[in-house]
């Protein structure tokens, strides 16, 4: 899978991130990953709360919440297997920078489309990071685990893009998605150096 063609991400993660940062900080990475899954579930719940009238979206987000929490539990199971304890939630500066790009105010529909594209952006980058992890980590269990989750994140990314196109009311979703991609390309230049999934 090519990130350029499938995910449209403009800046790939340097595989050296895995060797230089991840492999010496597995406990940190797993804790951060667990909270990423929990936050993804929270985001899907927020979409349900804000858009209860959109029945298809509610159904899809309800299924997504279950899947994300299943992933959370699976990461937590690995943490326990390895004799670790789930640490405190890490601040996700990458996600916080993406939040700044979301439109403030505007119509309810503009806010919905931006939240869906914001979610798609996080899923796309997470998918790319999981791919890099699965291909470069010297740990068979985690390599297989991240390969499986890479496929899942790609599906979530596609779901959010599809819902944005379905529910738009006159917004050029492809144009706005390109703006998100251009912004993310600037943001991600400062990441790929820390012991977090997006760090």
N, C-alpha and C positions, 0 to 999 in steps of 0.2 A: 504494500500500500504506500503510495506516495503522498506525503502531506500537501505537496503543491497541487496535485490534481484532485484529491479527495477533500482535504480539509481547507485548502487554500491558504494555509499559514505561510507567511513570507519569510520567517526566520527559524530554521531548524535548531533544535537543542544539540549542543556539542556533546557527543557520546562520552567525552572525558569527564563530564559531570558525574557519570556513574562511577567511574574508577576513582576519581579524585575526591568526591564528596559523599556519594551515597553509600558505598561499600564500607566506609568507616563510621557511618552514622545510621545503621539500619534501624535501630530503635527509634531515633528521631523521625526518620522517614515514615515508618509505620504509624507512629502516633499522628503525624501530620496527615497522612493519607486517611486514617480513620475519621478524622474531623472533616476532611474534604467530603467524604461520603455523607456524613451527617449534615453538612451544610447544603449539599446538593438536594437531600431530602427536604430540608427546611425551605429551600427555594421553591421546590415543587408544591409544598403545602401553601406557601404564600401565593402562588399562582392560582391555586384552588380558592383560597379565601378571597382574593381580589376579583375572581371571575367565575362565581358560582353558576352564572347563567349559561356559560359555554360548556355544555354537557360533554362534548367530545374531549375538550381540553381537561375537564375534571376527571374523566375516566382515564385518560392517558397519564395524567400527573399522579393519580392514585396508584396506578401500577408502577410508576417510576419511583414513588416514595418507598414502596415495598422493596423494589430492587436495590435502591440505594442503601436502605437499612440492612438488607441482606449482605451487601458488600461491606458495610460497616462492621457487622457481626463477624464476617469472615476475616477481615483484617484484625479485629480484636482477638479472634481465635488464634491467629498466627502470633500475635503479641504474647498471649498467654503461653502458647506452646514453647516459645523461646525464653520463657522465664522473665519476660518484661511485664510492666504494668502500664496501662494507658496513661500517658502524661497529660499535662494541661494543654488546653487548646492553644495552638500557635496562631499568631496574627498572620493573616494572608495579605501581604502588601500588594501582591499582583492583582488579586480580586478587588481590593480596595481601589486600586488605580483604574480598573475597568468600570467600577461603580461611578467614578467621576465623569465618565464619558456618556453615561445614560442621560437621556433628556429629563430635565426637571420641568415640571409643569406640562403644558400641552394637553391634548385630548387624552381620554382614557385609552383610546386605541393606540395612540403614539406610545404611551407608557407601556402598554401590553407588548407591542412589537419590540420595543427596546429591551424589555425584561426577557423576552424569548430569545432575542439575539445575544444578549449578555450571557444567558445560560448556554447557548450554543457555542459561544466563544470559549467559555471555561471548559466545556466538554471536549471541544476540538483540541485545545492545548493539553488537557489531561490525557486524551487519547494519544497524542504525539509523545508525551512524556512516558506513558506506559509502554509505548512501542520501543522507545530508546532504552528503557529499563529492561524490558523483556529480552532485547537483543544483546545487551552488554553486561548485565549483572552476572557475577560469578556465584550464582546461588540457584540451583535447579528448581527448588520449590517456588521461589519468588519469580524466576523467569517464566515459568508456566502460568503462575497466577496473574502476572501483569500482561501476558499475552492474551489471556482470557478476558481480562478487564478492558484491554485495548479495544477489542471487538465490541464490547458492551458500550463503551464510551462513544464509539463511532456511531452506534445506533441511536444513542441519546442525542448526539449532535444533529443527526439527520431528522430526528423527531422535532426538535425545537425549530429548525429551519422550516420544516414542512408546516408546523402550526403557525409560524409567523406569516407564511405565504397564504395560509387558509383564512386567517382572521384579519388580515390587513384591510383597512378601509381607505384605499387611495394612497397608501404609502408605498414607495418603491423599495421593496424589501431588499432586492439585490444591490441597489445603490447604498442603502444604509448598512448592509452587511459588509460591503467593500470599505466603508468608512470605519467600521469596527476593526476590520482586518488591518487597515493602514495604521490605526491608533495602536492596536495590539503589537504591531511590528516595532513601534517606537518603544512601547513599555517593556517588551520582553528582552530588549537589548541589555537591560540592567539585571536580568535574572539568569538562572542556570549556574549559580555559584554557591547556593546554600542548601542545607540539609532539609529541604521541604519539597513537596511535589511541584510547586510552582516557583520555588525560590531560586 
